Amino acid sequence: MADLDDIQDGKNYHLDTPHQSRAFGLRGSNALDWGMQNRLARIFNPRDNRTVMLAVDHGYFQGPTTGLERIDITVVPLVAYADALMITRGALRTSIPPEMTRPVVLRSTGGQSILKELSNELVAVDIEDAVRLNASALAVQVYIGGMHEHESIGNLVKIVDAGNRHGIPTMGVTGVGKELVRDAKYLGLATRICAEMGAHFVKTYYCEKGFARVAAACPVPLVIAGGKKLAELDALKMAHAAIQEGAAGVDMGRNIFQSDAPEAMIQAVRAVVHEDEKPETAYELYLSLKSVPVGR
């Protein structure tokens, strides 16, 4: 207990300096509560308000995806280079060491497999379990135009409401079925709906024509999905174009963990996202890191 007989008056009141209350710089997030902003600041580096998320949640509907057969072996070495890890609660608990300090974006919907209709999802994680897992954000798949569009939007609303009660932001993920075209018109519709329904940031696909309009019309940060596996230089070109046209980062999976040199690739992606490196320069970095023996 403090010594009540030795209490001293404060001296450094800085009367000539107005109180500093800085605005929170992440797009669309300045009015959020402190806890919500703090969690977003873990995911999006406050230096540039960008992020490199590592997506390894594919198993929730694809099973043992190539490159993710053993998450404890293939993913754990990559975590140090990611700003955030997008993962399911089962994989997190079984395969990621608790000493990891990177923020977790927790996959929170599911309920179907690649053998069934993909849009038929449900809320798959209770908010209390997300709190127990120290999640920094919740991820919800939203299938605009899909067979179960209404239900997937309902899932987003439920998780946004639950997350708001606990100060945990929600990422809306635009799920695109085979019958839908990934053009600017569709992506603009899907991302705007996610934001209007309360998503604090949105994951979507990059499109070569009109992506700048998609990003401009979405009032919260956009991160792009890596999508199918591309040649490393092509993946870096896609990431660079998206950033230059308004994306706040990437949420890549297969283009990192299915690369011939995943650790080199994620560092090259970081150079594009956080250092504004040209794709060709980042690719040279990839090649140089690839040539270094693992463990050196």
N, C-alpha and C positions, 0 to 999 in steps of 0.2 A: 504493500500500500504506500502511496506517496506520503512523504513527510510533510504534514500540514503546517509545520512551523517554518519550513524553508521554501515556501512558494514564492517565486520571483515573477515580477511583471514581465510580459513580453516586450521586446524592444524593436524587432525588425518587422514593422507593419507596412513598410514600403508605401507610405502615404502618397507619394508622388507617382505611383504606378497603378493604373486602373487594373481591376481584377481581370485576369485572362480567362476567357471562356471561348475556346476555339471551336469552330464549326467542325463537324465530322464530315470528312471529305468524300466518303463513298456515295456514289450516285443514289439518290432517293432515300438515304438513310439518316439524314441529319435530325429528324424528329423522333427517331426511335429511342427507347429507354437505354440507359447505360449498359445494362447487361447484354442487350441485343447488339449494340454497337461494339462492345468488347469482343463478343464472339465473332462478329463479322471481321473485326480488325485482326483476328487470328488467322482467318482464311484469306483475306485480301491484305497484302502487305501495305501498310499505311504510307510507305515511301512513294508508291506509285499507284496504289489502289488496284493492283492486279494480282492474279493468282495462277499458280500451276497446281491444279488438283490432279491427283492420281486416282483414276477410277478402276477399282478392282471388284466391283459388285456384280459382275456378269453371271456368276454362278447362281444367283437367285432365280434365274429362269433358264440358263443355258447349261447348268451343271459344271463339270470340270473343264472349263474353257482352256484351250491351248495357251500355255504360259501361266495359267493359274492352277495347275494341277496340285501344286504344293505352295500355298501362299506363304508359309513360314520360310520357305527357301527362296522363292523368286521375288516376292514383294518386299519383305522386310529390308533387304539392302537398298531398296529404292526410296524408302520413306524419308531418309535424311535429306533428299533432294527435292521433296515435294513441299508445297505450302500447306496442303491439306490432303487427307486420305478419304476417298469415298468408298464405303465398304458396308457390308451387312453386319448385323450384330453377331451372327453365328461365327463368321470368319474373324471378326474382331476379337471375340472372346477366346477362340481356339488357337489363333495363329499369329496375333500381333502382341509383342511383349508390352506389358503395362508401363514399362519405362519410356515408351514412345511419347514424345511431347507434342507431336504434330496434331492439329485439330482434326476431328472426325466429322465428316458429313455422312450421316447415317441413313442408309437406304431404309425407307419406312413404308413402302408399299410393295406388294407382291401378290402371290396367290395363283399364279399360272406358270406354265412351262412353254418351251418352244413347240410343244406338241399341240397346244391349244390356242385359242384366241388371245393374243397378247394384251389386248386392252381390258380384259376381264380381271382387274386387280382389286384389292381391298387394302385397308389400312392394316399393316403387318407388324407394327411396333407400337406398344403402348407408351405414352409420353413419360410415364414414370420409369420405364426401362431405359428410355433415351437419357433421362437425367442420371440414372445410375451409371450409364456408360460415359457420362461426361461429354455427350455429343455437343459439338459447336453449331451444327445445323442438321436439318432433316431434309431428306430428298424424296420427292413425290413424283411419280410418273403421271403425266397428263396426256390423254389421247384425244386431241381435238380432231374431230372428223371420224374417229374410230367407232366401232360398234357400241362400245361402252363409254362414250364420251361423257355422258351425264354422271355416271358413277365415278369416273376418274376425277372430274372436277369436284365432285362431292368429297372424295378422298383428300384433295388439296385443301378444301375449306376446313375439313375436320382437323387436319394436321396443322394448318396455319393457326387456327383458334387454340389448339392445345399448346403449340409452341409459344404463342403470344402470352399465355398464362404463366409460362416458365422462363420467358426471355430467351427462347431458342429460335433463331430464324429458320425459314423454310426455303428450300430451292425447288422450284418447279422445273420438271424435266419434260421437254416436249417429245413425246413418243410418236414416231411416224411409222405407220404400217406400210406394207408393200404397195397398197393401193393409192397412197398419197404421194404427191410430188413435193420434194423439198425445195420449193422455190421461195422467193421473197414474199410473195402474196400469202402463201400458207404459213411460213415461219413468222411473218409479221402478225398474222392473226393469232397463232398459237402462243407466242411469247407475250403479246399484249394481254390476252385473256389470263394467263398465269399471273402477270403482274397486277391486273385489275382485281383478281380474286385474293390478292394479299401476299403472293410470293415475294420474298425479300431479294432474291436473285434467281436467274433463270438459266438453265442449260438448254442449248439448242444446237442446231447444225449450221455450218457455214454454207452459204451459197455464193457462187461467183458473181451473179448479177443481183444487185440490189441489197446486199447485206448491210451496207451503211444505213439504208432506210429502216431496215429491221431494228438495228441497234438504236437509231435515233428515236424511234417510236416507242421503245420500251423504257419506262421510267425507272427501272432498277437495273443493276449490272447484268450483263450477259456473259456467260462463259460458253465456249464452243466444245462440242463433243468431237473426239478424234474420229469416230466412226470406224469403218473397216480399215484393215491394215493397208497402209500405203508405203511406197518407197520412202526412206527416211527424208530425203530432200523434198519430196512432194508434201510430206506431213509438215515439215518446217515451213514451206511456202504457204500452206493453208493457215497455219498458226499466225504467221507474220501478216498475211492479208487480213485476217480477222481482227487482229489487234489494231492495225492501221485504220480499219474501218469502224472501230468503236467497241470491239469486244473488250471485256475486262479480264480476260484470261482464257485458259483452256481447262477442260476436264478430260484428259486423255487416258486411255487404257491400252487398247491393243497396239497402238502406234508406239507405245513405250515398252510394255512387257513382252510383246511379240517381236521386238527388234532383235537383231543379231547381237546388239550390245545395249541392253536396257539402261544401264547406269550412264553410259555415254549419251544415249538419246535423251534422257530426261534432263541432263545438264545442257544439252543443246537447245532443248525446248525452253528451258529457263533463260538462256541467253536471248532468245527471240522475245520472250514475254517481258522479262524484267530489264533487259539491257538494250532493247530495240535493235538487236543485231540483225543484219540482213540474213536471209535463209542460207545463202551460199557460205557466208562466214560461219554461221552456226553449224553448217554441215561439215566444214573443215574442222571445227572443234570436235564434232562427233567422231570424225575419222581419226583425229589425233588421240582422243581418249579411248577409242576402240582398240587402238594399237598397244595401249598400256596393259600389261598383264594384270588380271584381277588380283587385288590384294596389295598392289604396289602404290 
